[in-house]
């Protein structure tokens, strides 16, 4: 059965990395899917990746704007994008439900303006994609608003996310770390934030560790700690995702010190236990 076709058994996914491949080869962990990101849409996905699990694309190239509030989608190579998704044999793909200062010429960007543009872009994505579309909640604190990527606060409104999902009949990719950061930025509890989202539309969950800094909570893709596992367990009791993805680890300099082999093994084993214990089937 392909991802997105209604399988009621939750699957496990993880960012693909050299360390994960070694763990799988050593039979120390097992995953259903491995998540890969392309630098450019034209990049080829190494065929050997399929030896480690069914592929999920987390990003189809930095040359394609993959957030709902972007000003221009005219130069997207939809044929190549769909080809990459077909190669992975996936039936859904997620884009960030966000908009940034750089997306707008106007100084005062209203909720109505943002919702209108996001709805229009979502309709275009749905028209062009040959797979189902999901939107992924993004992180926010005043730090994120003032510094790159300069997130506009309306982006993380549960009301906006719910309206976009319900009115456009699309699913939600629930990123728990992003929700944790956004809740802190809005001054509410994580549970309050989560309960305001369209949980009946959750198809995939992302989970990973965050960190506290002198400028607030940050999403830095660190190893999960106990409160992160507690948050994941809570989310699994209030939603019915098809897949749970550990967003820890990866290739290249960007993931130096954030792709520890032992940490991947610890987290995947714990996540697998949580998924089994909270499974509704």
C-alpha positions as a printed NumPy array, in Angstrom:
array([[  0.   ,   0.   ,   0.   ],
       [  1.359,   3.428,  -0.908],
       [  1.625,   6.197,   1.646],
       [ -1.591,   8.166,   1.855],
       [ -3.941,   5.374,   0.819],
       [ -5.575,   4.975,   4.202],
       [ -3.349,   2.472,   6.007],
       [ -4.45 ,   2.579,   9.662],
       [ -1.139,   1.28 ,  11.027],
       [  1.263,   4.098,  11.896],
       [  4.597,   3.957,  10.109],
       [  8.011,   5.189,  11.271],
       [ 10.234,   7.501,   9.259],
       [ 13.565,   9.244,   9.86 ],
       [ 15.813,  11.728,   8.103],
       [ 18.245,   9.716,   6.01 ],
       [ 21.879,   9.988,   7.045],
       [ 25.081,   7.97 ,   6.877],
       [ 24.548,   7.087,  10.517],
       [ 20.995,   5.86 ,   9.927],
       [ 22.13 ,   3.725,   7.   ],
       [ 24.805,   2.149,   9.186],
       [ 22.248,   1.409,  11.906],
       [ 19.885,  -0.198,   9.403],
       [ 22.718,  -2.254,   7.876],
       [ 23.651,  -3.391,  11.393],
       [ 19.975,  -4.251,  12.047],
       [ 19.935,  -2.029,  15.132],
       [ 16.927,   0.001,  13.97 ],
       [ 14.107,  -0.439,  11.51 ],
       [ 12.115,   2.249,   9.694],
       [  9.391,   2.149,   7.076],
       [ 10.398,   5.38 ,   5.327],
       [ 13.514,   7.505,   4.979],
       [ 13.213,  11.225,   4.395],
       [ 15.484,  13.009,   1.947],
       [ 15.799,  16.629,   0.829],
       [ 16.96 ,  17.859,  -2.559],
       [ 19.244,  20.858,  -2.973],
       [ 17.811,  21.533,  -6.431],
       [ 14.708,  20.174,  -8.104],
       [ 16.857,  18.803, -10.94 ],
       [ 18.997,  16.737,  -8.571],
       [ 18.737,  12.978,  -8.945],
       [ 17.823,  10.909,  -5.927],
       [ 20.453,   8.177,  -5.452],
       [ 18.809,   4.868,  -6.307],
       [ 20.568,   3.092,  -3.419],
       [ 18.495,   5.104,  -0.955],
       [ 15.552,   2.81 ,  -1.641],
       [ 17.467,  -0.007,   0.081],
       [ 16.785,   1.71 ,   3.411],
       [ 13.049,   2.336,   3.14 ],
       [ 10.407,   3.942,   0.982],
       [ 11.436,   7.493,   0.179],
       [  9.745,  10.639,   1.392],
       [ 10.745,  14.015,   0.025],
       [ 11.269,  16.717,   2.614],
       [ 11.926,  19.562,   0.266],
       [ 12.024,  19.249,  -3.514],
       [ 14.822,  21.759,  -4.098],
       [ 15.788,  25.145,  -2.71 ],
       [ 15.019,  26.626,  -6.128],
       [ 11.308,  25.993,  -5.504],
       [  9.545,  28.197,  -2.915],
       [  7.746,  25.745,  -0.646],
       [  5.729,  27.976,   1.653],
       [  2.125,  29.026,   1.259],
       [  2.672,  32.793,   1.427],
       [  5.18 ,  33.135,  -1.402],
       [  4.528,  35.929,  -3.901],
       [  5.44 ,  34.054,  -7.094],
       [  5.141,  30.426,  -8.219],
       [  5.543,  31.084, -11.943],
       [  8.943,  29.427, -12.375],
       [  8.206,  26.105, -10.694],
       [  9.055,  23.082, -12.84 ],
       [  5.951,  21.123, -11.916],
       [  6.758,  18.258, -14.281],
       [ 10.135,  17.586, -12.686],
       [  8.711,  18.065,  -9.205],
       [  5.978,  15.52 ,  -9.885],
       [  8.567,  13.203, -11.387],
       [ 10.58 ,  13.272,  -8.174],
       [  7.483,  12.549,  -6.129],
       [  6.559,   9.681,  -8.438],
       [ 10.059,   8.222,  -8.053],
       [  9.455,   8.149,  -4.291],
       [  6.049,   6.5  ,  -4.792],
       [  4.462,   8.86 ,  -2.256],
       [  0.897,  10.1  ,  -2.459],
       [  1.271,  13.317,  -0.458],
       [  3.704,  16.171,  -0.027],
       [  3.945,  18.937,   2.559],
       [  4.749,  22.635,   2.213],
       [  5.219,  25.117,   5.05 ],
       [  2.215,  27.17 ,   6.104],
       [  4.188,  30.365,   6.448],
       [  4.834,  33.788,   5.036],
       [  7.782,  36.094,   5.555],
       [  8.555,  39.803,   5.335],
       [ 10.37 ,  39.211,   2.044],
       [  7.122,  37.927,   0.482],
       [  5.427,  41.322,   0.738],
       [  5.927,  44.858,  -0.54 ],
       [  3.374,  46.175,   1.941],
       [  4.418,  47.174,   5.46 ],
       [  1.187,  46.235,   7.203],
       [  0.211,  42.736,   6.144],
       [ -3.187,  41.698,   7.466],
       [ -4.665,  38.301,   8.286],
       [ -7.073,  38.676,   5.367],
       [ -4.254,  39.446,   2.918],
       [ -2.254,  36.447,   4.081],
       [ -5.179,  34.057,   3.993],
       [ -6.136,  35.224,   0.507],
       [ -2.671,  34.668,  -0.922],
       [ -2.169,  31.364,   0.887],
       [ -5.531,  30.07 ,  -0.344],
       [ -4.688,  31.063,  -3.9  ],
       [ -1.29 ,  29.354,  -3.743],
       [ -2.759,  26.235,  -2.157],
       [ -5.253,  25.997,  -5.002],
       [ -2.383,  26.232,  -7.504],
       [ -0.375,  23.553,  -5.695],
       [ -3.429,  21.288,  -5.648],
       [ -4.001,  21.864,  -9.354],
       [ -0.399,  21.156, -10.353],
       [  0.542,  18.37 ,  -7.951],
       [ -0.257,  14.767,  -8.812],
       [ -0.237,  13.887,  -5.115],
       [ -2.227,  15.158,  -2.154],
       [ -1.087,  18.395,  -0.541],
       [ -0.388,  18.907,   3.16 ],
       [  0.513,  22.117,   4.944],
       [  3.045,  22.088,   7.775],
       [  2.822,  24.457,  10.737],
       [  5.883,  26.673,  11.223],
       [  7.726,  27.982,  14.312],
       [  7.359,  31.516,  15.633],
       [  8.697,  33.707,  18.411],
       [  9.475,  37.456,  18.363],
       [ 13.054,  36.411,  17.522],
       [ 11.863,  34.596,  14.386],
       [  9.835,  37.688,  13.453],
       [ 12.811,  40.058,  13.71 ],
       [ 15.475,  37.736,  12.314],
       [ 15.638,  35.395,   9.352],
       [ 13.332,  34.069,   8.076],
       [ 11.258,  36.952,   9.58 ],
       [  8.059,  34.975,  10.042],
       [  4.863,  37.022,  10.057],
       [  2.931,  36.127,  13.2  ],
       [ -0.353,  35.366,  11.42 ],
       [  1.385,  32.319,   9.897],
       [  1.089,  30.343,  13.129],
       [ -2.512,  31.199,  13.922],
       [ -4.404,  27.939,  14.571],
       [ -7.457,  29.695,  13.13 ],
       [ -5.62 ,  30.333,   9.855],
       [ -4.274,  26.777,   9.656],
       [ -7.706,  25.321,  10.356],
       [ -9.457,  27.522,   7.801],
       [ -6.884,  26.742,   5.117],
       [ -7.149,  22.991,   5.729],
       [-10.921,  22.874,   5.945],
       [-11.767,  25.3  ,   3.157],
       [ -9.268,  23.767,   0.73 ],
       [ -9.8  ,  20.156,   1.83 ],
       [ -6.128,  19.454,   2.52 ],
       [ -4.283,  17.607,   5.268],
       [ -2.   ,  18.791,   8.037],
       [  1.621,  17.827,   8.556],
       [  1.931,  18.464,  12.288],
       [  5.435,  19.449,  13.369],
       [  5.494,  19.163,  17.169],
       [  8.748,  21.09 ,  17.59 ],
       [  7.369,  23.936,  15.472],
       [  4.153,  23.901,  17.515],
       [  6.161,  23.975,  20.741],
       [  8.111,  27.035,  19.579],
       [  5.004,  28.791,  18.23 ],
       [  3.077,  28.185,  21.444],
       [  5.92 ,  29.722,  23.446],
       [  6.009,  32.691,  21.072],
       [  2.254,  33.201,  21.455],
       [  2.423,  32.82 ,  25.24 ],
       [  0.135,  29.789,  25.473],
       [  0.636,  26.162,  26.458],
       [  1.588,  23.557,  23.894],
       [ -1.567,  21.573,  24.633],
       [ -3.746,  24.651,  24.089],
       [ -2.034,  25.318,  20.775],
       [ -2.304,  21.723,  19.604],
       [ -5.968,  21.435,  20.552],
       [ -6.754,  24.459,  18.37 ],
       [ -5.372,  22.793,  15.232],
       [ -7.386,  20.622,  12.8  ],
       [ -6.171,  17.363,  14.335],
       [ -8.627,  15.293,  12.312],
       [ -6.599,  16.238,   9.218],
       [ -3.165,  15.161,  10.514],
       [ -1.491,  12.776,   8.057],
       [  2.122,  12.972,   9.208],
       [  3.883,  14.049,  12.412],
       [  7.385,  15.472,  12.701],
       [  9.182,  15.172,  16.012],
       [ 12.635,  16.351,  17.155],
       [ 14.256,  18.229,  20.039],
       [ 14.299,  21.993,  20.593],
       [ 16.51 ,  24.18 ,  22.773],
       [ 16.094,  27.147,  25.062],
       [ 18.232,  30.186,  24.255],
       [ 18.565,  33.727,  25.543],
       [ 16.235,  34.806,  22.704],
       [ 13.605,  32.162,  23.385],
       [ 12.837,  28.626,  22.297],
       [ 14.456,  27.53 ,  19.026],
       [ 13.843,  24.646,  16.645],
       [ 17.353,  23.31 ,  16.086],
       [ 16.7  ,  19.649,  15.247],
       [ 18.424,  18.354,  18.372],
       [ 18.041,  15.042,  20.145],
       [ 14.684,  14.66 ,  21.862],
       [ 14.482,  14.873,  25.645],
       [ 11.794,  13.581,  27.992],
       [  9.386,  16.491,  27.475],
       [  9.551,  15.909,  23.71 ],
       [  8.578,  12.267,  24.12 ],
       [  5.74 ,  13.318,  26.41 ],
       [  4.529,  15.78 ,  23.77 ],
       [  4.695,  13.093,  21.081],
       [  2.783,  10.635,  23.246],
       [  0.093,  13.25 ,  23.885],
       [ -0.236,  14.061,  20.174],
       [ -0.531,  10.367,  19.307],
       [ -3.481,  10.078,  21.703],
       [ -5.382,  12.985,  20.12 ],
       [ -4.657,  12.389,  16.423],
       [ -4.377,   9.508,  13.954],
       [ -1.337,  10.103,  11.727],
       [ -0.265,   7.656,   9.086],
       [  3.415,   8.293,   9.704],
       [  5.674,   9.605,  12.481],
       [  8.972,  11.104,  11.328],
       [ 12.062,  11.702,  13.434],
       [ 13.599,  14.83 ,  11.934],
       [ 17.027,  14.278,  13.429],
       [ 20.182,  13.668,  11.403],
       [ 21.202,  14.227,   7.834],
       [ 24.077,  14.689,   5.429],
       [ 26.74 ,  17.38 ,   5.217],
       [ 28.116,  20.186,   7.326],
       [ 24.652,  21.435,   8.275],
       [ 24.159,  18.331,  10.416],
       [ 27.561,  18.175,  12.094],
       [ 26.92 ,  17.363,  15.79 ],
       [ 23.245,  16.77 ,  14.982],
       [ 23.471,  13.318,  13.42 ],
       [ 24.862,  11.23 ,  16.248],
       [ 24.52 ,   7.519,  15.583],
       [ 23.745,   6.535,  19.159],
       [ 21.208,   9.374,  19.446],
       [ 19.402,   8.17 ,  16.312],
       [ 19.196,   4.654,  17.735],
       [ 17.914,   5.879,  21.107],
       [ 15.243,   8.082,  19.599],
       [ 13.966,   5.617,  17.022],
       [ 13.661,   2.846,  19.59 ],
       [ 11.727,   5.128,  21.952],
       [  9.478,   6.456,  19.183],
       [  8.74 ,   2.921,  17.996],
       [  7.68 ,   1.991,  21.532],
       [  5.399,   5.036,  21.764],
       [  3.797,   4.33 ,  18.392],
       [  3.101,   0.724,  19.391],
       [  1.706,   1.673,  22.794],
       [ -0.637,   4.343,  21.397],
       [ -1.695,   2.508,  18.242],
       [ -5.462,   2.57 ,  17.767],
       [ -5.474,  -0.688,  15.825]])
